[in-house]
Amino acid sequence: MTALLIAETSVDVDAEGFLTNPDQWNEQIAEEIARESGVPALTDRHWLVIRYMRDRYLATGTAPSIRSLGKESGVPIKELYALFPKGPAKLAAKIGGIPKPRGCI
């Protein structure tokens, strides 16, 4: 575990840059992680997915798979890939300040 400064806030991250403590997350951190990950601006559709991922993780202790995310968030899988290139569930989890979903490479 390493401490990083993101959006002028010290946060704990794992080797892949995922926050290890979801309580350290805020929207400014999300926006900076998104920019660093190739998503220049977060739209309402991005926030819908990010908040869904966080809520699900905080309620159950696990993040949804891409299949569940596509069915339950109201955002179709094809759109998820447009919003979050290179792995929507993984990238949305990272931006949302939660651990990498199980099954993500």
Biopython code that builds the backbone (N, CA, C, O; Angstrom):
import numpy as np
from Bio.PDB.StructureBuilder import StructureBuilder

atoms = [
    (1, "MET", "N", (0.855, -1.182, 0.000)),
    (1, "MET", "CA", (0.000, 0.000, 0.000)),
    (1, "MET", "C", (0.897, 1.239, 0.000)),
    (1, "MET", "O", (1.916, 1.284, 0.688)),
    (2, "THR", "N", (0.504, 2.227, -0.773)),
    (2, "THR", "CA", (1.273, 3.451, -0.944)),
    (2, "THR", "C", (0.347, 4.648, -0.759)),
    (2, "THR", "O", (-0.833, 4.593, -1.104)),
    (3, "ALA", "N", (0.886, 5.715, -0.218)),
    (3, "ALA", "CA", (0.112, 6.953, -0.126)),
    (3, "ALA", "C", (0.417, 7.793, -1.362)),
    (3, "ALA", "O", (1.576, 7.948, -1.745)),
    (4, "LEU", "N", (-0.622, 8.331, -1.978)),
    (4, "LEU", "CA", (-0.500, 9.186, -3.163)),
    (4, "LEU", "C", (-1.219, 10.498, -2.897)),
    (4, "LEU", "O", (-2.147, 10.555, -2.090)),
    (5, "LEU", "N", (-0.791, 11.543, -3.573)),
    (5, "LEU", "CA", (-1.499, 12.813, -3.498)),
    (5, "LEU", "C", (-2.326, 12.958, -4.772)),
    (5, "LEU", "O", (-1.781, 13.112, -5.865)),
    (6, "ILE", "N", (-3.642, 12.906, -4.616)),
    (6, "ILE", "CA", (-4.557, 13.044, -5.748)),
    (6, "ILE", "C", (-5.513, 14.176, -5.407)),
    (6, "ILE", "O", (-6.154, 14.158, -4.356)),
    (7, "ALA", "N", (-5.612, 15.167, -6.299)),
    (7, "ALA", "CA", (-6.480, 16.329, -6.073)),
    (7, "ALA", "C", (-6.192, 16.967, -4.709)),
    (7, "ALA", "O", (-7.104, 17.326, -3.964)),
    (8, "GLU", "N", (-4.895, 17.096, -4.408)),
    (8, "GLU", "CA", (-4.423, 17.716, -3.172)),
    (8, "GLU", "C", (-4.880, 16.984, -1.916)),
    (8, "GLU", "O", (-4.964, 17.581, -0.843)),
    (9, "THR", "N", (-5.177, 15.688, -2.048)),
    (9, "THR", "CA", (-5.603, 14.864, -0.922)),
    (9, "THR", "C", (-4.723, 13.624, -0.869)),
    (9, "THR", "O", (-4.489, 12.983, -1.894)),
    (10, "SER", "N", (-4.235, 13.283, 0.317)),
    (10, "SER", "CA", (-3.439, 12.070, 0.474)),
    (10, "SER", "C", (-4.381, 10.872, 0.583)),
    (10, "SER", "O", (-5.264, 10.840, 1.440)),
    (11, "VAL", "N", (-4.181, 9.889, -0.294)),
    (11, "VAL", "CA", (-5.008, 8.684, -0.294)),
    (11, "VAL", "C", (-4.115, 7.454, -0.336)),
    (11, "VAL", "O", (-2.990, 7.509, -0.833)),
    (12, "ASP", "N", (-4.620, 6.348, 0.187)),
    (12, "ASP", "CA", (-3.894, 5.083, 0.157)),
    (12, "ASP", "C", (-4.333, 4.298, -1.067)),
    (12, "ASP", "O", (-5.529, 4.130, -1.308)),
    (13, "VAL", "N", (-3.353, 3.811, -1.851)),
    (13, "VAL", "CA", (-3.655, 3.051, -3.058)),
    (13, "VAL", "C", (-2.868, 1.746, -3.076)),
    (13, "VAL", "O", (-1.843, 1.611, -2.407)),
    (14, "ASP", "N", (-3.376, 0.772, -3.867)),
    (14, "ASP", "CA", (-2.656, -0.484, -4.049)),
    (14, "ASP", "C", (-1.678, -0.334, -5.213)),
    (14, "ASP", "O", (-1.520, 0.760, -5.756)),
    (15, "ALA", "N", (-1.029, -1.421, -5.592)),
    (15, "ALA", "CA", (-0.004, -1.389, -6.636)),
    (15, "ALA", "C", (-0.552, -0.924, -7.986)),
    (15, "ALA", "O", (0.203, -0.405, -8.808)),
    (16, "GLU", "N", (-1.867, -1.105, -8.229)),
    (16, "GLU", "CA", (-2.471, -0.701, -9.498)),
    (16, "GLU", "C", (-3.123, 0.677, -9.446)),
    (16, "GLU", "O", (-3.707, 1.124, -10.434)),
    (17, "GLY", "N", (-3.029, 1.349, -8.305)),
    (17, "GLY", "CA", (-3.584, 2.697, -8.187)),
    (17, "GLY", "C", (-5.025, 2.764, -7.722)),
    (17, "GLY", "O", (-5.632, 3.835, -7.759)),
    (18, "PHE", "N", (-5.593, 1.635, -7.282)),
    (18, "PHE", "CA", (-6.960, 1.623, -6.746)),
    (18, "PHE", "C", (-6.930, 2.072, -5.289)),
    (18, "PHE", "O", (-6.074, 1.624, -4.525)),
    (19, "LEU", "N", (-7.851, 2.952, -4.892)),
    (19, "LEU", "CA", (-7.924, 3.358, -3.499)),
    (19, "LEU", "C", (-8.201, 2.132, -2.623)),
    (19, "LEU", "O", (-9.018, 1.280, -2.972)),
    (20, "THR", "N", (-7.519, 2.056, -1.497)),
    (20, "THR", "CA", (-7.747, 0.931, -0.587)),
    (20, "THR", "C", (-8.732, 1.286, 0.519)),
    (20, "THR", "O", (-9.184, 0.410, 1.255)),
    (21, "ASN", "N", (-9.066, 2.575, 0.638)),
    (21, "ASN", "CA", (-10.048, 3.019, 1.630)),
    (21, "ASN", "C", (-11.084, 3.894, 0.922)),
    (21, "ASN", "O", (-10.818, 5.063, 0.642)),
    (22, "PRO", "N", (-12.264, 3.335, 0.631)),
    (22, "PRO", "CA", (-13.290, 4.106, -0.091)),
    (22, "PRO", "C", (-13.697, 5.394, 0.611)),
    (22, "PRO", "O", (-14.210, 6.307, -0.037)),
    (23, "ASP", "N", (-13.479, 5.491, 1.932)),
    (23, "ASP", "CA", (-13.847, 6.704, 2.667)),
    (23, "ASP", "C", (-12.955, 7.890, 2.320)),
    (23, "ASP", "O", (-13.308, 9.030, 2.621)),
    (24, "GLN", "N", (-11.798, 7.643, 1.689)),
    (24, "GLN", "CA", (-10.898, 8.730, 1.316)),
    (24, "GLN", "C", (-11.307, 9.387, -0.008)),
    (24, "GLN", "O", (-10.729, 10.403, -0.395)),
    (25, "TRP", "N", (-12.284, 8.825, -0.694)),
    (25, "TRP", "CA", (-12.697, 9.269, -2.027)),
    (25, "TRP", "C", (-13.562, 10.518, -1.962)),
    (25, "TRP", "O", (-14.308, 10.717, -1.003)),
    (26, "ASN", "N", (-13.459, 11.360, -2.987)),
    (26, "ASN", "CA", (-14.414, 12.448, -3.203)),
    (26, "ASN", "C", (-14.490, 12.711, -4.713)),
    (26, "ASN", "O", (-13.736, 12.119, -5.485)),
    (27, "GLU", "N", (-15.388, 13.586, -5.125)),
    (27, "GLU", "CA", (-15.597, 13.798, -6.561)),
    (27, "GLU", "C", (-14.396, 14.449, -7.243)),
    (27, "GLU", "O", (-14.156, 14.196, -8.424)),
    (28, "GLN", "N", (-13.641, 15.274, -6.535)),
    (28, "GLN", "CA", (-12.449, 15.875, -7.131)),
    (28, "GLN", "C", (-11.402, 14.793, -7.414)),
    (28, "GLN", "O", (-10.735, 14.825, -8.448)),
    (29, "ILE", "N", (-11.264, 13.846, -6.502)),
    (29, "ILE", "CA", (-10.347, 12.723, -6.716)),
    (29, "ILE", "C", (-10.807, 11.921, -7.929)),
    (29, "ILE", "O", (-9.991, 11.523, -8.760)),
    (30, "ALA", "N", (-12.114, 11.686, -8.030)),
    (30, "ALA", "CA", (-12.663, 10.951, -9.176)),
    (30, "ALA", "C", (-12.311, 11.641, -10.483)),
    (30, "ALA", "O", (-11.890, 10.993, -11.441)),
    (31, "GLU", "N", (-12.482, 12.950, -10.520)),
    (31, "GLU", "CA", (-12.212, 13.693, -11.751)),
    (31, "GLU", "C", (-10.740, 13.623, -12.140)),
    (31, "GLU", "O", (-10.419, 13.523, -13.324)),
    (32, "GLU", "N", (-9.834, 13.675, -11.151)),
    (32, "GLU", "CA", (-8.407, 13.599, -11.463)),
    (32, "GLU", "C", (-8.020, 12.194, -11.930)),
    (32, "GLU", "O", (-7.258, 12.048, -12.885)),
    (33, "ILE", "N", (-8.544, 11.155, -11.257)),
    (33, "ILE", "CA", (-8.260, 9.779, -11.684)),
    (33, "ILE", "C", (-8.775, 9.567, -13.106)),
    (33, "ILE", "O", (-8.110, 8.936, -13.927)),
    (34, "ALA", "N", (-9.966, 10.098, -13.391)),
    (34, "ALA", "CA", (-10.543, 9.961, -14.739)),
    (34, "ALA", "C", (-9.627, 10.589, -15.780)),
    (34, "ALA", "O", (-9.323, 9.966, -16.796)),
    (35, "ARG", "N", (-9.188, 11.816, -15.533)),
    (35, "ARG", "CA", (-8.297, 12.494, -16.491)),
    (35, "ARG", "C", (-7.019, 11.689, -16.704)),
    (35, "ARG", "O", (-6.579, 11.499, -17.837)),
    (36, "GLU", "N", (-6.427, 11.217, -15.605)),
    (36, "GLU", "CA", (-5.188, 10.437, -15.711)),
    (36, "GLU", "C", (-5.416, 9.110, -16.441)),
    (36, "GLU", "O", (-4.473, 8.527, -16.976)),
    (37, "SER", "N", (-6.655, 8.638, -16.463)),
    (37, "SER", "CA", (-6.993, 7.357, -17.096)),
    (37, "SER", "C", (-7.531, 7.531, -18.513)),
    (37, "SER", "O", (-7.979, 6.563, -19.127)),
    (38, "GLY", "N", (-7.491, 8.754, -19.037)),
    (38, "GLY", "CA", (-7.907, 8.979, -20.413)),
    (38, "GLY", "C", (-9.366, 9.357, -20.600)),
    (38, "GLY", "O", (-9.871, 9.340, -21.722)),
    (39, "VAL", "N", (-10.057, 9.700, -19.501)),
    (39, "VAL", "CA", (-11.446, 10.171, -19.590)),
    (39, "VAL", "C", (-11.410, 11.652, -19.216)),
    (39, "VAL", "O", (-11.394, 11.994, -18.034)),
    (40, "PRO", "N", (-11.397, 12.539, -20.230)),
    (40, "PRO", "CA", (-11.151, 13.956, -19.964)),
    (40, "PRO", "C", (-12.220, 14.662, -19.124)),
    (40, "PRO", "O", (-11.897, 15.573, -18.361)),
    (41, "ALA", "N", (-13.473, 14.261, -19.254)),
    (41, "ALA", "CA", (-14.552, 14.901, -18.490)),
    (41, "ALA", "C", (-15.600, 13.855, -18.133)),
    (41, "ALA", "O", (-15.952, 13.005, -18.951)),
    (42, "LEU", "N", (-16.089, 13.932, -16.904)),
    (42, "LEU", "CA", (-17.124, 12.992, -16.455)),
    (42, "LEU", "C", (-18.507, 13.601, -16.704)),
    (42, "LEU", "O", (-18.836, 14.670, -16.189)),
    (43, "THR", "N", (-19.305, 12.893, -17.507)),
    (43, "THR", "CA", (-20.667, 13.333, -17.826)),
    (43, "THR", "C", (-21.648, 12.738, -16.809)),
    (43, "THR", "O", (-21.258, 11.960, -15.939)),
    (44, "ASP", "N", (-22.917, 13.113, -16.933)),
    (44, "ASP", "CA", (-23.946, 12.539, -16.063)),
    (44, "ASP", "C", (-23.993, 11.019, -16.201)),
    (44, "ASP", "O", (-24.230, 10.315, -15.219)),
    (45, "ARG", "N", (-23.767, 10.508, -17.416)),
    (45, "ARG", "CA", (-23.780, 9.048, -17.623)),
    (45, "ARG", "C", (-22.604, 8.384, -16.909)),
    (45, "ARG", "O", (-22.752, 7.303, -16.338)),
    (46, "HIS", "N", (-21.430, 9.031, -16.940)),
    (46, "HIS", "CA", (-20.290, 8.509, -16.181)),
    (46, "HIS", "C", (-20.639, 8.443, -14.692)),
    (46, "HIS", "O", (-20.426, 7.424, -14.035)),
    (47, "TRP", "N", (-21.182, 9.555, -14.174)),
    (47, "TRP", "CA", (-21.510, 9.612, -12.745)),
    (47, "TRP", "C", (-22.560, 8.567, -12.365)),
    (47, "TRP", "O", (-22.491, 7.991, -11.279)),
    (48, "LEU", "N", (-23.522, 8.319, -13.240)),
    (48, "LEU", "CA", (-24.531, 7.292, -12.978)),
    (48, "LEU", "C", (-23.854, 5.948, -12.724)),
    (48, "LEU", "O", (-24.188, 5.251, -11.766)),
    (49, "VAL", "N", (-22.909, 5.589, -13.579)),
    (49, "VAL", "CA", (-22.197, 4.308, -13.452)),
    (49, "VAL", "C", (-21.297, 4.315, -12.225)),
    (49, "VAL", "O", (-21.280, 3.346, -11.466)),
    (50, "ILE", "N", (-20.549, 5.397, -12.021)),
    (50, "ILE", "CA", (-19.625, 5.479, -10.879)),
    (50, "ILE", "C", (-20.392, 5.369, -9.565)),
    (50, "ILE", "O", (-19.994, 4.624, -8.669)),
    (51, "ARG", "N", (-21.476, 6.101, -9.453)),
    (51, "ARG", "CA", (-22.263, 6.049, -8.204)),
    (51, "ARG", "C", (-22.903, 4.679, -8.002)),
    (51, "ARG", "O", (-22.979, 4.184, -6.877)),
    (52, "TYR", "N", (-23.361, 4.070, -9.092)),
    (52, "TYR", "CA", (-23.917, 2.722, -8.978)),
    (52, "TYR", "C", (-22.851, 1.755, -8.453)),
    (52, "TYR", "O", (-23.112, 0.969, -7.542)),
    (53, "MET", "N", (-21.648, 1.821, -9.035)),
    (53, "MET", "CA", (-20.546, 0.949, -8.607)),
    (53, "MET", "C", (-20.247, 1.159, -7.122)),
    (53, "MET", "O", (-20.136, 0.191, -6.371)),
    (54, "ARG", "N", (-20.118, 2.407, -6.700)),
    (54, "ARG", "CA", (-19.812, 2.710, -5.289)),
    (54, "ARG", "C", (-20.911, 2.216, -4.362)),
    (54, "ARG", "O", (-20.641, 1.557, -3.359)),
    (55, "ASP", "N", (-22.154, 2.542, -4.707)),
    (55, "ASP", "CA", (-23.281, 2.140, -3.850)),
    (55, "ASP", "C", (-23.326, 0.626, -3.700)),
    (55, "ASP", "O", (-23.515, 0.109, -2.600)),
    (56, "ARG", "N", (-23.153, -0.070, -4.799)),
    (56, "ARG", "CA", (-23.190, -1.535, -4.759)),
    (56, "ARG", "C", (-22.035, -2.083, -3.902)),
    (56, "ARG", "O", (-22.235, -2.984, -3.088)),
    (57, "TYR", "N", (-20.837, -1.536, -4.092)),
    (57, "TYR", "CA", (-19.692, -1.983, -3.307)),
    (57, "TYR", "C", (-19.903, -1.695, -1.817)),
    (57, "TYR", "O", (-19.670, -2.565, -0.978)),
    (58, "LEU", "N", (-20.343, -0.476, -1.491)),
    (58, "LEU", "CA", (-20.515, -0.106, -0.085)),
    (58, "LEU", "C", (-21.634, -0.916, 0.574)),
    (58, "LEU", "O", (-21.585, -1.163, 1.779)),
    (59, "ALA", "N", (-22.632, -1.329, -0.190)),
    (59, "ALA", "CA", (-23.742, -2.113, 0.352)),
    (59, "ALA", "C", (-23.396, -3.595, 0.499)),
    (59, "ALA", "O", (-23.849, -4.250, 1.439)),
    (60, "THR", "N", (-22.588, -4.129, -0.435)),
    (60, "THR", "CA", (-22.377, -5.586, -0.452)),
    (60, "THR", "C", (-20.931, -6.007, -0.203)),
    (60, "THR", "O", (-20.671, -7.171, 0.104)),
    (61, "GLY", "N", (-19.993, -5.078, -0.332)),
    (61, "GLY", "CA", (-18.579, -5.424, -0.173)),
    (61, "GLY", "C", (-17.938, -5.935, -1.446)),
    (61, "GLY", "O", (-16.754, -6.271, -1.451)),
    (62, "THR", "N", (-18.710, -5.999, -2.539)),
    (62, "THR", "CA", (-18.147, -6.406, -3.824)),
    (62, "THR", "C", (-18.697, -5.485, -4.920)),
    (62, "THR", "O", (-19.828, -5.005, -4.848)),
    (63, "ALA", "N", (-17.865, -5.261, -5.923)),
    (63, "ALA", "CA", (-18.293, -4.447, -7.059)),
    (63, "ALA", "C", (-18.974, -5.355, -8.076)),
    (63, "ALA", "O", (-18.641, -6.536, -8.165)),
    (64, "PRO", "N", (-19.919, -4.826, -8.841)),
    (64, "PRO", "CA", (-20.598, -5.658, -9.837)),
    (64, "PRO", "C", (-19.677, -6.006, -11.010)),
    (64, "PRO", "O", (-18.754, -5.259, -11.333)),
    (65, "SER", "N", (-19.941, -7.132, -11.627)),
    (65, "SER", "CA", (-19.228, -7.514, -12.847)),
    (65, "SER", "C", (-19.736, -6.640, -13.987)),
    (65, "SER", "O", (-20.733, -5.934, -13.839)),
    (66, "ILE", "N", (-19.055, -6.690, -15.112)),
    (66, "ILE", "CA", (-19.488, -5.906, -16.276)),
    (66, "ILE", "C", (-20.892, -6.311, -16.708)),
    (66, "ILE", "O", (-21.690, -5.464, -17.109)),
    (67, "ARG", "N", (-21.192, -7.596, -16.628)),
    (67, "ARG", "CA", (-22.522, -8.075, -17.021)),
    (67, "ARG", "C", (-23.600, -7.500, -16.100)),
    (67, "ARG", "O", (-24.622, -6.998, -16.568)),
    (68, "SER", "N", (-23.361, -7.578, -14.786)),
    (68, "SER", "CA", (-24.316, -7.012, -13.822)),
    (68, "SER", "C", (-24.434, -5.510, -13.992)),
    (68, "SER", "O", (-25.529, -4.950, -13.927)),
    (69, "LEU", "N", (-23.314, -4.870, -14.206)),
    (69, "LEU", "CA", (-23.302, -3.420, -14.375)),
    (69, "LEU", "C", (-24.175, -3.015, -15.562)),
    (69, "LEU", "O", (-24.957, -2.069, -15.467)),
    (70, "GLY", "N", (-24.043, -3.729, -16.675)),
    (70, "GLY", "CA", (-24.836, -3.436, -17.858)),
    (70, "GLY", "C", (-26.322, -3.653, -17.643)),
    (70, "GLY", "O", (-27.147, -2.902, -18.163)),
    (71, "LYS", "N", (-26.665, -4.686, -16.873)),
    (71, "LYS", "CA", (-28.085, -4.996, -16.637)),
    (71, "LYS", "C", (-28.703, -4.081, -15.583)),
    (71, "LYS", "O", (-29.845, -3.647, -15.734)),
    (72, "GLU", "N", (-27.959, -3.785, -14.519)),
    (72, "GLU", "CA", (-28.551, -3.138, -13.347)),
    (72, "GLU", "C", (-28.374, -1.625, -13.291)),
    (72, "GLU", "O", (-29.145, -0.948, -12.611)),
    (73, "SER", "N", (-27.381, -1.078, -13.987)),
    (73, "SER", "CA", (-27.125, 0.365, -13.880)),
    (73, "SER", "C", (-28.007, 1.176, -14.813)),
    (73, "SER", "O", (-28.147, 2.386, -14.636)),
    (74, "GLY", "N", (-28.606, 0.522, -15.807)),
    (74, "GLY", "CA", (-29.395, 1.245, -16.793)),
    (74, "GLY", "C", (-28.561, 1.753, -17.962)),
    (74, "GLY", "O", (-29.077, 2.437, -18.846)),
    (75, "VAL", "N", (-27.256, 1.415, -17.968)),
    (75, "VAL", "CA", (-26.368, 1.820, -19.058)),
    (75, "VAL", "C", (-25.959, 0.551, -19.807)),
    (75, "VAL", "O", (-25.287, -0.305, -19.230)),
    (76, "PRO", "N", (-26.345, 0.408, -21.073)),
    (76, "PRO", "CA", (-26.022, -0.803, -21.825)),
    (76, "PRO", "C", (-24.505, -1.022, -21.941)),
    (76, "PRO", "O", (-23.726, -0.069, -21.925)),
    (77, "ILE", "N", (-24.103, -2.290, -22.057)),
    (77, "ILE", "CA", (-22.684, -2.647, -22.096)),
    (77, "ILE", "C", (-21.948, -1.904, -23.205)),
    (77, "ILE", "O", (-20.828, -1.438, -22.991)),
    (78, "LYS", "N", (-22.546, -1.785, -24.374)),
    (78, "LYS", "CA", (-21.883, -1.074, -25.481)),
    (78, "LYS", "C", (-21.561, 0.371, -25.083)),
    (78, "LYS", "O", (-20.479, 0.877, -25.381)),
    (79, "GLU", "N", (-22.505, 1.024, -24.412)),
    (79, "GLU", "CA", (-22.274, 2.405, -23.952)),
    (79, "GLU", "C", (-21.224, 2.447, -22.843)),
    (79, "GLU", "O", (-20.430, 3.384, -22.772)),
    (80, "LEU", "N", (-21.221, 1.425, -21.972)),
    (80, "LEU", "CA", (-20.205, 1.367, -20.908)),
    (80, "LEU", "C", (-18.797, 1.404, -21.502)),
    (80, "LEU", "O", (-17.914, 2.094, -20.992)),
    (81, "TYR", "N", (-18.600, 0.646, -22.594)),
    (81, "TYR", "CA", (-17.281, 0.625, -23.242)),
    (81, "TYR", "C", (-16.957, 1.968, -23.896)),
    (81, "TYR", "O", (-15.788, 2.343, -23.979)),
    (82, "ALA", "N", (-17.969, 2.694, -24.359)),
    (82, "ALA", "CA", (-17.732, 4.027, -24.927)),
    (82, "ALA", "C", (-17.367, 5.023, -23.817)),
    (82, "ALA", "O", (-16.509, 5.886, -24.003)),
    (83, "LEU", "N", (-18.025, 4.892, -22.673)),
    (83, "LEU", "CA", (-17.771, 5.800, -21.548)),
    (83, "LEU", "C", (-16.429, 5.514, -20.879)),
    (83, "LEU", "O", (-15.687, 6.430, -20.525)),
    (84, "PHE", "N", (-16.131, 4.220, -20.712)),
    (84, "PHE", "CA", (-14.941, 3.790, -19.984)),
    (84, "PHE", "C", (-14.142, 2.827, -20.851)),
    (84, "PHE", "O", (-14.232, 1.612, -20.672)),
    (85, "PRO", "N", (-13.361, 3.356, -21.786)),
    (85, "PRO", "CA", (-12.579, 2.475, -22.668)),
    (85, "PRO", "C", (-11.606, 1.610, -21.861)),
    (85, "PRO", "O", (-11.215, 1.972, -20.752)),
    (86, "LYS", "N", (-11.230, 0.487, -22.419)),
    (86, "LYS", "CA", (-10.254, -0.422, -21.789)),
    (86, "LYS", "C", (-10.772, -1.036, -20.501)),
    (86, "LYS", "O", (-10.017, -1.150, -19.536)),
    (87, "GLY", "N", (-12.019, -1.429, -20.456)),
    (87, "GLY", "CA", (-12.533, -2.138, -19.283)),
    (87, "GLY", "C", (-13.401, -1.279, -18.394)),
    (87, "GLY", "O", (-12.902, -0.675, -17.445)),
    (88, "PRO", "N", (-14.700, -1.209, -18.682)),
    (88, "PRO", "CA", (-15.599, -0.324, -17.939)),
    (88, "PRO", "C", (-15.688, -0.606, -16.447)),
    (88, "PRO", "O", (-15.614, 0.328, -15.648)),
    (89, "ALA", "N", (-15.845, -1.868, -16.044)),
    (89, "ALA", "CA", (-16.014, -2.156, -14.616)),
    (89, "ALA", "C", (-14.745, -1.779, -13.847)),
    (89, "ALA", "O", (-14.816, -1.193, -12.767)),
    (90, "LYS", "N", (-13.597, -2.117, -14.407)),
    (90, "LYS", "CA", (-12.318, -1.820, -13.756)),
    (90, "LYS", "C", (-12.099, -0.309, -13.658)),
    (90, "LYS", "O", (-11.745, 0.199, -12.594)),
    (91, "LEU", "N", (-12.308, 0.405, -14.758)),
    (91, "LEU", "CA", (-12.069, 1.845, -14.775)),
    (91, "LEU", "C", (-13.085, 2.598, -13.922)),
    (91, "LEU", "O", (-12.722, 3.533, -13.209)),
    (92, "ALA", "N", (-14.347, 2.199, -13.988)),
    (92, "ALA", "CA", (-15.372, 2.860, -13.165)),
    (92, "ALA", "C", (-15.097, 2.630, -11.683)),
    (92, "ALA", "O", (-15.319, 3.526, -10.868)),
    (93, "ALA", "N", (-14.615, 1.439, -11.323)),
    (93, "ALA", "CA", (-14.265, 1.164, -9.927)),
    (93, "ALA", "C", (-13.099, 2.049, -9.488)),
    (93, "ALA", "O", (-13.120, 2.621, -8.398)),
    (94, "LYS", "N", (-12.090, 2.158, -10.339)),
    (94, "LYS", "CA", (-10.916, 2.970, -10.002)),
    (94, "LYS", "C", (-11.318, 4.435, -9.807)),
    (94, "LYS", "O", (-10.934, 5.062, -8.820)),
    (95, "ILE", "N", (-12.088, 4.972, -10.748)),
    (95, "ILE", "CA", (-12.546, 6.359, -10.656)),
    (95, "ILE", "C", (-13.447, 6.535, -9.438)),
    (95, "ILE", "O", (-13.431, 7.584, -8.794)),
    (96, "GLY", "N", (-14.235, 5.500, -9.126)),
    (96, "GLY", "CA", (-15.162, 5.555, -7.996)),
    (96, "GLY", "C", (-14.548, 5.302, -6.642)),
    (96, "GLY", "O", (-15.243, 5.332, -5.626)),
    (97, "GLY", "N", (-13.243, 5.049, -6.613)),
    (97, "GLY", "CA", (-12.558, 4.902, -5.332)),
    (97, "GLY", "C", (-12.820, 3.606, -4.597)),
    (97, "GLY", "O", (-12.741, 3.552, -3.370)),
    (98, "ILE", "N", (-13.133, 2.552, -5.353)),
    (98, "ILE", "CA", (-13.360, 1.235, -4.733)),
    (98, "ILE", "C", (-12.360, 0.238, -5.312)),
    (98, "ILE", "O", (-11.769, 0.498, -6.360)),
    (99, "PRO", "N", (-12.161, -0.909, -4.636)),
    (99, "PRO", "CA", (-11.206, -1.893, -5.144)),
    (99, "PRO", "C", (-11.605, -2.453, -6.509)),
    (99, "PRO", "O", (-12.771, -2.414, -6.901)),
    (100, "LYS", "N", (-10.609, -2.971, -7.215)),
    (100, "LYS", "CA", (-10.838, -3.589, -8.523)),
    (100, "LYS", "C", (-11.824, -4.735, -8.372)),
    (100, "LYS", "O", (-11.678, -5.558, -7.469)),
    (101, "PRO", "N", (-12.831, -4.803, -9.244)),
    (101, "PRO", "CA", (-13.802, -5.911, -9.175)),
    (101, "PRO", "C", (-13.122, -7.267, -9.372)),
    (101, "PRO", "O", (-12.150, -7.382, -10.119)),
    (102, "ARG", "N", (-13.639, -8.276, -8.704)),
    (102, "ARG", "CA", (-13.123, -9.640, -8.909)),
    (102, "ARG", "C", (-13.337, -10.038, -10.347)),
    (102, "ARG", "O", (-14.360, -9.700, -10.942)),
    (103, "GLY", "N", (-12.393, -10.744, -10.909)),
    (103, "GLY", "CA", (-12.522, -11.201, -12.284)),
    (103, "GLY", "C", (-11.954, -10.231, -13.302)),
    (103, "GLY", "O", (-11.829, -10.572, -14.478)),
    (104, "CYS", "N", (-11.604, -9.012, -12.862)),
    (104, "CYS", "CA", (-10.976, -8.064, -13.788)),
    (104, "CYS", "C", (-9.487, -8.329, -13.830)),
    (104, "CYS", "O", (-8.852, -8.588, -12.808)),
    (105, "ILE", "N", (-8.943, -8.259, -15.034)),
    (105, "ILE", "CA", (-7.510, -8.523, -15.196)),
    (105, "ILE", "C", (-6.722, -7.272, -14.840)),
    (105, "ILE", "O", (-5.493, -7.276, -14.909)),
]
sb = StructureBuilder()
sb.init_structure("model")
sb.init_model(0)
sb.init_chain("A")
sb.init_seg("    ")
for serial, (resi, resn, name, xyz) in enumerate(atoms, 1):
    if name == "N":
        sb.init_residue(resn, " ", resi, " ")
    sb.init_atom(name, np.array(xyz, "f"), 0.0, 1.0, " ", f" {name:<3s}", serial, name[0])
structure = sb.get_structure()
